[in-house]
Amino acid sequence: TIEEAFLSLHPALMECHAKLPFCRITQFTAIQAILDNVGSAKRIHLIDLGIKCGTQWSVLMQALANRHECPLELLKITAVGPSKEMIEEIGKQLSSFAASLNIPFAFRIVVSDLQNVDQYLFQLAANEVVAIYSELRMASLLAWPHHLESLLSTIKKLRPRVMVMIEIE
């Protein structure tokens, strides 16, 4: 489907994404918003509701590695997507990058189309600060208002300190 193709690591998609300045601008703005809201936390749990290639999280990792006043105890990324295999490869790449920066890192996978997501899938620890990132995912749920309401209810239960949502109007 078009949605699966958009979420895949297809080289043409990655090239298009890299060449479009709009994508990079929104991602850097999102990363800055996340850093502004959770940057001083020791344990950060980032939930990406539709991970594509995950390259923007390397920028976040670099920023967290460069902070000296509050050392990071753990950066946990939970990636949501339709394919476990695709997400596993992204997790390996991010884990390798985090190791190169000496960042304590955990990567979790939630295979879902976002239509039936439950808060317990994210396995939050009591001392984690939650940030949620959604890029071009919420609009796909507009055709199913019940699913969108359910997702938003789940997000509310997760009590994120910040949620960044990128959509095209």
Phi, psi and chi 1 to 4 in degrees:
 res  aa     phi    psi   chi1   chi2   chi3   chi4
   1 THR       -  167.3   64.9      -      -      -
   2 ILE   -62.9  -41.9  -68.3  174.2      -      -
   3 GLU   -63.2  -42.7 -175.2  170.4  -67.0      -
   4 GLU   -63.7  -40.0  -73.0  171.5  -18.3      -
   5 ALA   -64.1  -38.6      -      -      -      -
   6 PHE   -67.6  -32.1 -173.6   69.0      -      -
   7 LEU   -88.7   -3.9  -65.6  173.5      -      -
   8 SER   -83.9  172.4   73.7      -      -      -
   9 LEU   -94.6   29.3  -75.4  172.9      -      -
  10 HIS   -56.5  131.0 -168.6  -84.3      -      -
  11 PRO   -56.0  -37.6  -24.2   32.0      -      -
  12 ALA   -65.1  -39.4      -      -      -      -
  13 LEU   -64.6  -43.5  175.2   65.3      -      -
  14 MET   -64.1  -39.2  -69.7 -176.8   67.3      -
  15 GLU   -65.2  -44.5 -177.5   68.1   20.2      -
  16 CYS   -61.1  -44.6  179.0      -      -      -
  17 HIS   -61.9  -39.5 -169.0   72.2      -      -
  18 ALA   -70.4  -31.0      -      -      -      -
  19 LYS   -85.6  -20.0  -61.7 -118.9 -176.2 -138.4
  20 LEU   -85.7  114.6  -67.9  173.9      -      -
  21 PRO   -64.5  -28.1   20.4  -27.9      -      -
  22 PHE   -57.9  -43.1  175.0   75.2      -      -
  23 CYS   -61.7  -46.7  -65.3      -      -      -
  24 ARG   -66.8  -39.1  -75.1 -175.0  -94.1  165.2
  25 ILE   -63.5  -45.3  -69.3  168.4      -      -
  26 THR   -66.5  -37.2   58.2      -      -      -
  27 GLN   -68.1  -43.5  -72.9  177.4  -14.1      -
  28 PHE   -65.5  -37.6  -77.9  121.2      -      -
  29 THR   -64.2  -40.8  -56.3      -      -      -
  30 ALA   -63.6  -44.7      -      -      -      -
  31 ILE   -61.5  -41.5  -69.0  165.9      -      -
  32 GLN   -65.0  -40.1 -172.1   59.8   53.5      -
  33 ALA   -63.0  -40.5      -      -      -      -
  34 ILE   -64.7  -46.6  -69.0  168.3      -      -
  35 LEU   -61.2  -39.1  -74.3  169.0      -      -
  36 ASP   -62.7  -29.6  -71.8  -13.7      -      -
  37 ASN  -101.8  -25.6  -73.8  -82.6      -      -
  38 VAL  -128.8    3.8  -57.5      -      -      -
  39 GLY   -61.3  -22.7      -      -      -      -
  40 SER   -97.8   -0.1   62.4      -      -      -
  41 ALA   -74.8  150.1      -      -      -      -
  42 LYS   -86.8  -28.7  -69.1 -174.4  178.9 -151.1
  43 ARG  -128.1  112.2  -60.6  178.7   68.5   82.4
  44 ILE  -114.0  130.6  -60.6  170.1      -      -
  45 HIS  -116.0  108.0 -171.0  154.8      -      -
  46 LEU   -98.5  125.2  174.3   69.3      -      -
  47 ILE  -110.1  115.2  -60.8  170.9      -      -
  48 ASP  -100.3  110.4 -171.6  -29.7      -      -
  49 LEU   -77.5    4.6  -67.4  178.5      -      -
  50 GLY  -171.4   57.8      -      -      -      -
  51 ILE   -56.9  135.1 -161.9  159.4      -      -
  52 LYS  -105.4  -79.3  -66.8  171.5 -174.6   62.4
  53 CYS  -114.9  -16.7   58.0      -      -      -
  54 GLY    75.1    6.1      -      -      -      -
  55 THR   -64.6  -27.0   55.7      -      -      -
  56 GLN   -64.8  -23.8   72.3  -88.5   24.9      -
  57 TRP   -74.0  -17.2  -56.7  131.7      -      -
  58 SER   -68.2  -34.0   59.4      -      -      -
  59 VAL   -66.2  -42.8  175.9      -      -      -
  60 LEU   -60.8  -43.9  176.6   72.2      -      -
  61 MET   -60.9  -42.0  -72.4 -178.6 -161.4      -
  62 GLN   -62.0  -42.9  -72.4  174.3  -35.3      -
  63 ALA   -64.0  -40.8      -      -      -      -
  64 LEU   -69.6  -33.9  -67.6  171.1      -      -
  65 ALA   -68.7  -27.8      -      -      -      -
  66 ASN   -85.0   -6.7  -71.5  -29.3      -      -
  67 ARG   -84.2  132.6   69.6  178.5 -163.1 -178.2
  68 HIS  -112.1  -22.0  -58.7  -69.5      -      -
  69 GLU   -74.2  -21.1   65.5  -78.5   -9.4      -
  70 CYS  -144.4   90.4 -177.8      -      -      -
  71 PRO   -62.6  141.8   15.0  -20.3      -      -
  72 LEU   -78.6  128.1 -173.3   65.2      -      -
  73 GLU   -87.8  -35.5  -69.0  177.2    5.7      -
  74 LEU  -163.6  133.7  178.3   66.6      -      -
  75 LEU  -112.8  116.6  171.0   62.0      -      -
  76 LYS  -113.2  127.6 -178.1 -176.8  -12.3  178.3
  77 ILE  -113.5  125.0  -64.5  179.2      -      -
  78 THR  -106.9  118.3  -62.6      -      -      -
  79 ALA  -103.0  130.4      -      -      -      -
  80 VAL  -108.3  133.9 -179.8      -      -      -
  81 GLY  -171.8  173.0      -      -      -      -
  82 PRO   -83.6  -13.1   30.1  -34.6      -      -
  83 SER  -131.9  117.9  166.0      -      -      -
  84 LYS   -63.5  -40.0 -177.4  176.7 -179.3 -179.8
  85 GLU   -61.7  -45.8  -66.8   76.8   26.1      -
  86 MET   -62.9  -44.1  178.4 -166.0   78.2      -
  87 ILE   -68.3  -35.4  -61.6  172.3      -      -
  88 GLU   -59.3  -41.8  -76.8  175.5  -21.8      -
  89 GLU   -64.2  -41.8 -176.1   58.5   34.9      -
  90 ILE   -61.5  -43.0  -66.4  167.1      -      -
  91 GLY   -60.0  -40.7      -      -      -      -
  92 LYS   -62.7  -43.8  -71.2  175.9 -170.2  173.4
  93 GLN   -64.2  -45.3  -66.8  168.7    1.1      -
  94 LEU   -67.4  -38.3  -69.3  174.0      -      -
  95 SER   -62.8  -42.4  -65.6      -      -      -
  96 SER   -63.0  -43.1  175.1      -      -      -
  97 PHE   -66.2  -42.5 -170.7   75.1      -      -
  98 ALA   -61.4  -40.6      -      -      -      -
  99 ALA   -62.8  -37.6      -      -      -      -
 100 SER   -66.7  -23.3   73.4      -      -      -
 101 LEU   -98.9    1.8  -64.3  173.6      -      -
 102 ASN    58.9   39.6  -65.6  -41.9      -      -
 103 ILE   -97.9  125.8  -68.9  177.9      -      -
 104 PRO   -64.1  123.8  -11.8   21.9      -      -
 105 PHE  -139.9  140.8 -177.7   72.7      -      -
 106 ALA  -133.8  143.3      -      -      -      -
 107 PHE  -129.4  128.0 -171.5   81.1      -      -
 108 ARG  -122.1  154.5  -66.4 -158.9   57.9 -100.6
 109 ILE  -122.2  133.3  -62.4  171.5      -      -
 110 VAL  -124.3  111.6  172.9      -      -      -
 111 VAL   -84.8  114.6  176.8      -      -      -
 112 SER  -164.0  153.2  173.9      -      -      -
 113 ASP   -97.5   11.1   56.8    5.1      -      -
 114 LEU    73.0    2.3  -66.2 -178.7      -      -
 115 GLN   -83.1  -23.6  -66.9 -176.5    3.2      -
 116 ASN  -140.2   72.9  -63.9  -56.7      -      -
 117 VAL  -105.9  133.7  175.9      -      -      -
 118 ASP  -115.4  146.8 -171.9   78.0      -      -
 119 GLN   -59.9  -28.9   74.7 -175.7   74.1      -
 120 TYR   -72.0  -16.2  -58.2  107.0      -      -
 121 LEU   -64.8  -22.9  -67.2  172.5      -      -
 122 PHE   -90.8  -11.5  -61.4  105.9      -      -
 123 GLN    44.9   63.4  -61.5  178.4   -4.8      -
 124 LEU   -76.8  140.8  -61.1 -178.0      -      -
 125 ALA   -92.9  153.9      -      -      -      -
 126 ALA   -61.4  -30.2      -      -      -      -
 127 ASN   -99.5   14.0   56.3   -6.5      -      -
 128 GLU   -92.0  140.9  -68.3  176.1  -20.7      -
 129 VAL   -95.8  128.0  174.8      -      -      -
 130 VAL  -100.2  135.4  177.0      -      -      -
 131 ALA  -127.4  138.6      -      -      -      -
 132 ILE  -120.2  135.9  -62.5  177.9      -      -
 133 TYR  -125.9  127.7  177.9   81.7      -      -
 134 SER  -134.8  115.2  173.8      -      -      -
 135 GLU  -115.6  112.1 -178.1  177.5   -8.3      -
 136 LEU    57.6   42.4  -54.2  174.2      -      -
 137 ARG  -118.4  -37.4  -64.7  -66.0  -68.0  140.2
 138 MET   -66.2  -37.0  -63.1  -66.5 -176.8      -
 139 ALA   -61.6  -28.6      -      -      -      -
 140 SER   -68.1  -16.5   68.1      -      -      -
 141 LEU   -94.9   -2.5  -65.7  176.3      -      -
 142 LEU   -61.9  -27.9  -70.6  175.4      -      -
 143 ALA   -71.0  -18.3      -      -      -      -
 144 TRP  -124.6   78.6  -58.1  -81.3      -      -
 145 PRO   -54.2  -34.0  -21.8   29.7      -      -
 146 HIS   -63.0  -41.3  173.0   70.5      -      -
 147 HIS   -67.1  -39.5  -64.0  -57.5      -      -
 148 LEU   -64.1  -45.4 -178.9   58.8      -      -
 149 GLU   -61.1  -41.0  -73.3  177.7   25.7      -
 150 SER   -63.3  -44.3  175.7      -      -      -
 151 LEU   -62.5  -45.4  176.0   62.0      -      -
 152 LEU   -64.4  -35.8  -67.6  174.7      -      -
 153 SER   -64.0  -42.4  175.4      -      -      -
 154 THR   -63.1  -44.2  -62.5      -      -      -
 155 ILE   -59.5  -42.7  -70.6  169.9      -      -
 156 LYS   -60.3  -39.4 -175.4  176.9  178.9 -179.6
 157 LYS   -67.1  -26.8  -68.7  173.7 -171.1  170.1
 158 LEU   -74.2  -15.9  -64.1  172.8      -      -
 159 ARG    52.1   57.7  -60.4 -178.7   56.2 -147.5
 160 PRO   -69.2  147.2   26.9  -33.9      -      -
 161 ARG   -76.2  -28.7 -172.0  170.1  -69.1  174.2
 162 VAL  -150.5  145.0   62.4      -      -      -
 163 MET  -132.3  126.9  178.0  173.4  175.9      -
 164 VAL  -110.3  126.7  176.4      -      -      -
 165 MET  -126.8  124.2 -170.6  171.8   78.0      -
 166 ILE  -113.1  121.3  -60.2  169.2      -      -
 167 GLU  -139.6  157.2  -68.5  -68.2  -23.9      -
 168 ILE  -100.9  128.6  -63.4  173.8      -      -
 169 GLU   -88.3      - -173.4  175.4  -29.7      -
